[in-house]
Amino acid sequence: MRIIGCDLHARQQTVAMLDADSGELVEKTLQHDGEELRKFYSQLPHPVLVGIEATGSMQWFLELMEELGIECRVGDPAKIRAAEPRKQKYDRRDAQLLLKLLSENRFPTIWMPSTEQRDLRALLRHRHQWVRLRSRVQHTLQSMALNHGLRRGHALWNQAGQHALWTLPLAPHASERRRALMKLYPCLQESIDELDRQVSRQVDQHPPARRLMTHPGVGPVTALATEVFLGDPLRFSDGKAVASYMGMIPREHSSGGRQRLGAMSKQGNTLLRYLWCEAAMHAVERDPELKRFYRRKLVQKGPGKARVASARKLGIRLWIMLREEIDYEEFCRRGKARRESGSVRAGMPDRNSGPAEA
């Protein structure tokens, strides 16, 4: 068996290869231009194990390894660097460190999404980029309207509001800016609508996402994003692990018996965390228990922390539904049974508890 530590860069890679049978060590640098790289890996007799650090430009290399039938493990860069106390860092030494961790079975492998999940992630990120662009255009037009005494709020985007915006008397350059933005706005909206249709079609093909949509306040985008960004739900031991993975836990720097907690760590997927926070505001209006929880936190912590706390609770609910392969009705039924048996905390869902108090 050949074990390879690969220090991957955009233009080149440095490899340290160990033959486990003979103990021979080979080190070399491979350029990514041309066929040198493919030729090197395709000529290696199997089995071959390759280890690399996680990086944003590694996708093509993973696809090449999959095509050649070579096992490739992706490691956590922070944990890999923590395994080397010396201050000297260069490509050859990095490749040797990766090789050492692989050969000693200490390589900090991270979970990697499948090809289908990566493609669905690209769809969701693409839609989110268009939504952000539309928001910037809307904010700019709303600002122009407010600066000229036109206060319509959300009504600015209906037919009457658009006509009023068109008829505002503006200076030449401001008028040209308005024309360009108002011409761009419907194009962005059409693109978003088409992406929404694609997301809906994908949700129809994924039963787990359809089950997540049974939870009040969860739409197709949030359901599909939860499934593809969380991945295998069994890799999380409990709800706290899910919250930690999403960065929805406080920073901590405790020592000597003194606990110091800071702001939210945000060490997770930004898009999914944003979608959970948005969905939570819809869910608290439809789920009685979640609404009571939100109002209690609103009094205790204020609106910002109450929103994040509700989003965290919603995310853990969705993870449980994924793990147990159940819909919202079954989730509520199990929560009620556990509540009656006294084996659950207060705040679990109970569909028979009636509407939240006003």
Phi, psi and omega per residue, in radians:
M1 nan 2.447 3.103
R2 -1.913 2.230 -3.136
I3 -1.951 2.237 -3.033
I4 -2.175 2.178 2.939
G5 -1.683 2.101 -3.013
C6 -2.053 2.031 3.033
D7 -1.604 1.736 -2.961
L8 -1.583 2.311 3.040
H9 -2.258 3.094 -3.087
A10 -1.203 -0.701 -3.056
R11 -1.744 -0.405 -3.053
Q12 -2.700 3.017 3.051
Q13 -2.543 2.547 3.080
T14 -1.915 2.225 -3.070
V15 -2.061 2.533 2.978
A16 -2.151 1.933 -3.029
M17 -1.944 2.273 3.138
L18 -2.030 2.230 3.010
D19 -1.511 1.928 -3.055
A20 -1.129 -0.398 -3.119
D21 -1.444 -0.863 -3.075
S22 -1.637 -0.304 -3.089
G23 1.378 0.158 3.137
E24 -1.247 2.382 3.139
L25 -2.014 2.231 -3.133
V26 -2.152 2.290 3.088
E27 -2.194 2.350 3.120
K28 -2.808 2.853 3.103
T29 -1.981 2.270 -3.090
L30 -2.002 2.307 3.066
Q31 -1.489 2.529 -3.105
H32 -1.466 -0.256 3.095
D33 -1.335 2.475 3.108
G34 1.417 -2.793 -3.053
E35 -1.822 0.153 -3.091
E36 -1.059 -0.731 -3.079
L37 -1.189 -0.851 3.139
R38 -1.083 -0.703 3.136
K39 -1.095 -0.697 -3.131
F40 -1.098 -0.861 -3.067
Y41 -1.314 -0.592 -3.121
S42 -1.227 -0.404 -3.132
Q43 -1.517 -0.110 -3.123
L44 -1.324 2.260 3.066
P45 -1.242 2.411 -3.135
H46 -1.356 2.708 0.066
P47 -1.476 2.639 -3.134
V48 -2.307 2.387 3.088
L49 -2.148 2.168 -3.116
V50 -2.050 2.398 3.075
G51 -2.162 2.305 3.123
I52 -2.337 2.815 2.998
E53 -1.447 2.582 3.071
A54 -1.152 2.291 3.120
T55 -2.617 2.784 -3.074
G56 -1.249 -0.329 -3.090
S57 -1.889 0.563 -3.056
M58 -1.740 -0.095 -2.991
Q59 -1.056 -0.757 -3.122
W60 -1.098 -0.625 -3.138
F61 -1.211 -0.693 3.091
L62 -1.094 -0.695 3.109
E63 -1.151 -0.652 3.098
L64 -1.130 -0.761 3.130
M65 -1.115 -0.678 3.103
E66 -1.147 -0.670 3.118
E67 -1.136 -0.664 -3.116
L68 -1.508 -0.011 3.116
G69 1.263 0.550 -3.114
I70 -1.854 2.291 3.105
E71 -1.261 2.239 -3.119
C72 -2.244 2.151 3.114
R73 -1.836 2.442 3.139
V74 -1.911 2.238 -3.064
G75 -1.883 2.768 3.093
D76 -1.291 2.043 -3.087
P77 -1.047 -0.667 -3.106
A78 -1.140 -0.742 -3.134
K79 -1.249 -0.583 3.105
I80 -1.152 -0.772 -3.138
R81 -1.167 -0.595 3.139
A82 -1.178 -0.340 3.138
A83 -1.374 -0.132 -3.129
E84 -2.079 1.826 -3.081
P85 -1.325 -0.369 -3.074
R86 -1.233 2.665 -3.081
K87 -1.516 -0.156 3.121
Q88 -1.385 2.212 -3.137
K89 -2.421 2.052 3.032
Y90 -2.647 2.975 -2.937
D91 -1.023 -0.819 -3.086
R92 -1.108 -0.677 3.125
R93 -1.212 -0.647 3.095
D94 -1.109 -0.754 3.113
A95 -1.102 -0.684 3.104
Q96 -1.137 -0.653 3.107
L97 -1.122 -0.759 3.106
L98 -1.075 -0.745 3.108
L99 -1.081 -0.750 -3.133
K100 -1.088 -0.765 3.138
L101 -1.143 -0.659 3.105
L102 -1.169 -0.825 -3.090
S103 -1.163 -0.523 3.130
E104 -1.612 0.111 3.128
N105 1.019 0.677 3.106
R106 -2.075 0.265 -3.069
F107 -1.258 2.169 -3.087
P108 -1.398 1.330 -3.091
T109 -1.178 2.413 3.075
I110 -1.908 2.780 3.116
W111 -1.286 2.418 3.138
M112 -2.114 2.377 3.121
P113 -1.228 2.766 3.100
S114 -1.304 3.005 3.132
T115 -1.076 -0.716 3.121
E116 -1.120 -0.734 3.133
Q117 -1.141 -0.669 3.100
R118 -1.120 -0.659 3.139
D119 -1.194 -0.706 3.094
L120 -1.172 -0.598 3.051
R121 -1.079 -0.702 3.118
A122 -1.095 -0.691 3.102
L123 -1.073 -0.806 -3.111
L124 -1.180 -0.691 3.109
R125 -1.172 -0.661 3.126
H126 -1.101 -0.768 3.107
R127 -1.087 -0.733 -3.102
H128 -1.131 -0.622 3.099
Q129 -1.111 -0.729 3.109
W130 -1.159 -0.662 3.117
V131 -1.110 -0.708 3.118
R132 -1.142 -0.681 3.091
L133 -1.121 -0.743 3.109
R134 -1.080 -0.696 3.131
S135 -1.098 -0.701 3.125
R136 -1.131 -0.707 3.105
V137 -1.136 -0.756 3.133
Q138 -1.103 -0.738 3.140
H139 -1.109 -0.689 3.139
T140 -1.138 -0.795 3.135
L141 -1.157 -0.673 3.110
Q142 -1.110 -0.665 3.107
S143 -1.142 -0.720 3.112
M144 -1.097 -0.701 -3.138
A145 -1.155 -0.767 -3.131
L146 -1.133 -0.633 3.136
N147 -1.163 -0.285 3.141
H148 -2.049 0.423 2.997
G149 1.377 0.207 3.138
L150 -1.732 1.832 -3.079
R151 -1.995 1.675 -3.110
R152 -2.016 -0.280 -3.086
G153 1.123 -2.339 3.117
H154 -1.169 -0.413 3.138
A155 -1.185 -0.145 3.105
L156 -1.137 -0.353 -3.051
W157 -1.706 0.023 3.018
N158 -1.509 -3.119 -3.033
Q159 -1.121 -0.709 -3.138
A160 -1.187 -0.714 3.126
G161 -1.137 -0.670 3.110
Q162 -1.162 -0.676 3.105
H163 -1.129 -0.710 3.117
A164 -1.136 -0.624 3.114
L165 -1.199 -0.649 3.130
W166 -1.149 -0.562 -3.032
T167 -1.570 0.054 3.103
L168 -1.130 2.343 3.087
P169 -1.361 1.952 -3.101
L170 -2.139 2.790 3.044
A171 -1.201 2.853 -3.031
P172 -0.959 -0.863 -3.096
H173 -1.209 -0.689 3.082
A174 -1.130 -0.629 3.110
S175 -1.158 -0.690 3.100
E176 -1.151 -0.662 3.095
R177 -1.106 -0.775 3.104
R178 -1.059 -0.747 -3.118
R179 -1.089 -0.765 -3.121
A180 -1.139 -0.739 -3.117
L181 -1.204 -0.707 -3.136
M182 -1.248 -0.431 3.025
K183 -1.333 -0.562 -3.131
L184 -1.346 -0.571 -3.039
Y185 -1.004 -0.886 3.134
P186 -1.130 -0.518 3.094
C187 -1.160 -0.730 3.087
L188 -1.115 -0.714 -3.125
Q189 -1.132 -0.685 3.108
E190 -1.122 -0.707 3.125
S191 -1.137 -0.711 3.136
I192 -1.157 -0.721 3.115
D193 -1.066 -0.716 3.114
E194 -1.152 -0.720 3.103
L195 -1.155 -0.614 3.070
D196 -1.098 -0.678 3.096
R197 -1.146 -0.679 3.083
Q198 -1.125 -0.702 3.103
V199 -1.108 -0.738 3.130
S200 -1.094 -0.678 3.108
R201 -1.151 -0.667 3.118
Q202 -1.182 -0.666 3.103
V203 -1.092 -0.672 3.114
D204 -1.072 -0.453 -3.130
Q205 -1.608 -0.023 -3.097
H206 -2.167 1.747 3.129
P207 -0.969 -0.689 3.107
P208 -1.024 -0.717 3.125
A209 -1.161 -0.639 3.104
R210 -1.129 -0.660 3.098
R211 -1.147 -0.649 3.125
L212 -1.139 -0.533 -3.131
M213 -1.214 -0.255 3.073
T214 -1.237 -0.294 3.086
H215 -1.297 2.316 -3.140
P216 -1.018 2.374 3.095
G217 1.539 -0.093 -3.109
V218 -1.782 2.075 3.138
G219 -1.760 -3.053 -3.092
P220 -1.055 -0.718 -3.089
V221 -1.157 -0.830 3.139
T222 -1.130 -0.699 -3.127
A223 -1.134 -0.822 -3.130
L224 -1.173 -0.701 3.131
A225 -1.115 -0.687 3.119
T226 -1.085 -0.725 -3.123
E227 -1.182 -0.811 -3.005
V228 -1.435 -0.462 -3.139
F229 -1.527 -0.545 3.056
L230 -1.353 -0.587 3.141
G231 1.278 -2.447 -3.118
D232 -1.185 1.999 -3.103
P233 -1.206 -0.347 -3.108
L234 -1.278 -0.187 3.138
R235 -1.393 -0.091 3.069
F236 -1.809 2.307 -3.092
S237 -1.324 -0.626 -3.131
D238 -2.763 -3.102 -3.115
G239 -1.143 -0.537 3.101
K240 -1.125 -0.628 3.101
A241 -1.150 -0.642 3.093
V242 -1.135 -0.802 3.129
A243 -1.093 -0.671 3.107
S244 -1.167 -0.725 3.135
Y245 -1.074 -0.602 -3.121
M246 -1.532 -0.040 -3.139
G247 1.306 0.412 -3.116
M248 -1.787 0.719 3.044
I249 -2.244 2.743 -3.118
P250 -1.302 2.639 2.963
R251 -1.172 2.625 -3.099
E252 -2.456 2.378 3.046
H253 -2.453 1.375 -3.057
S254 -1.846 2.528 3.133
S255 -2.875 2.601 3.062
G256 1.089 0.568 3.128
G257 1.395 0.055 3.126
R258 -1.934 2.190 -3.105
Q259 -1.686 2.235 3.102
R260 -2.161 2.004 3.131
L261 -1.931 2.484 -3.126
G262 -2.072 -2.676 3.132
A263 -1.290 3.060 -3.138
M264 -1.058 2.412 -3.030
S265 -1.204 -0.619 -3.124
K266 1.011 0.496 3.094
Q267 -1.593 1.159 -3.128
G268 -2.852 -2.944 -3.103
N269 -1.280 2.066 -3.076
T270 -1.136 -0.722 -3.076
L271 -1.133 -0.834 -3.115
L272 -1.152 -0.660 3.095
R273 -1.097 -0.701 3.101
Y274 -1.132 -0.763 -3.117
L275 -1.149 -0.667 3.094
W276 -1.111 -0.710 3.125
C277 -1.139 -0.671 3.106
E278 -1.200 -0.772 -3.131
A279 -1.162 -0.551 -3.128
A280 -1.077 -0.636 -3.129
M281 -1.189 -0.477 3.043
H282 -1.431 -0.616 -3.100
A283 -1.192 -0.629 -3.101
V284 -1.177 -0.321 3.092
E285 -1.488 -0.226 -3.038
R286 -2.075 -0.361 -3.131
D287 -1.881 2.050 -3.055
P288 -1.056 -0.795 -3.101
E289 -1.143 -0.739 3.125
L290 -1.165 -0.570 3.110
K291 -1.176 -0.736 3.093
R292 -1.120 -0.692 3.100
F293 -1.089 -0.778 -3.123
Y294 -1.104 -0.744 -3.121
R295 -1.171 -0.634 3.106
R296 -1.139 -0.780 3.114
K297 -1.205 -0.498 3.118
L298 -1.112 -0.698 3.110
V299 -1.265 -0.680 -3.064
Q300 -1.320 -0.775 -2.926
K301 -2.079 -0.272 -3.067
G302 1.735 2.970 -3.018
P303 -1.143 -0.696 -3.083
G304 -1.125 -0.898 -3.134
K305 -1.204 -0.558 3.099
A306 -1.140 -0.658 3.125
R307 -1.176 -0.766 3.135
V308 -1.153 -0.701 3.128
A309 -1.110 -0.703 3.102
S310 -1.172 -0.681 3.103
A311 -1.129 -0.686 3.092
R312 -1.100 -0.784 3.122
K313 -1.109 -0.717 3.107
L314 -1.103 -0.760 3.132
G315 -1.076 -0.698 3.116
I316 -1.171 -0.660 3.057
R317 -1.036 -0.819 -3.124
L318 -1.110 -0.659 3.088
W319 -1.104 -0.725 3.115
I320 -1.105 -0.709 3.109
M321 -1.125 -0.633 3.075
L322 -1.188 -0.791 -3.072
R323 -1.154 -0.753 -3.093
E324 -1.527 -0.137 -3.120
E325 0.990 0.915 -3.119
I326 -2.230 2.815 3.069
D327 -1.694 -3.066 -3.052
Y328 -1.152 -0.682 3.135
E329 -1.048 -0.801 3.136
E330 -1.192 -0.616 3.090
F331 -1.079 -0.740 3.108
C332 -1.170 -0.706 -3.136
R333 -1.085 -0.769 3.123
R334 -1.161 -0.655 3.106
G335 -1.120 -0.694 3.105
K336 -1.144 -0.722 3.135
A337 -1.105 -0.724 3.134
R338 -1.215 -0.601 3.109
R339 -1.127 -0.763 -3.131
E340 -1.167 -0.538 3.123
S341 -1.439 -0.131 3.122
G342 1.350 0.342 -3.086
S343 -1.884 0.418 -3.106
V344 -2.522 2.675 3.098
R345 -1.257 2.819 3.036
A346 -1.148 2.570 3.112
G347 1.837 -0.042 3.061
M348 -1.252 2.689 -3.020
P349 -1.188 2.515 3.078
D350 -2.539 1.838 -3.058
R351 -1.167 -0.364 -3.103
N352 -1.621 0.090 -3.092
S353 -1.387 -0.127 3.112
G354 1.448 3.072 -3.125
P355 -1.203 2.695 3.103
A356 -1.158 2.619 -3.130
E357 -1.206 2.501 3.129
A358 -1.314 nan nan
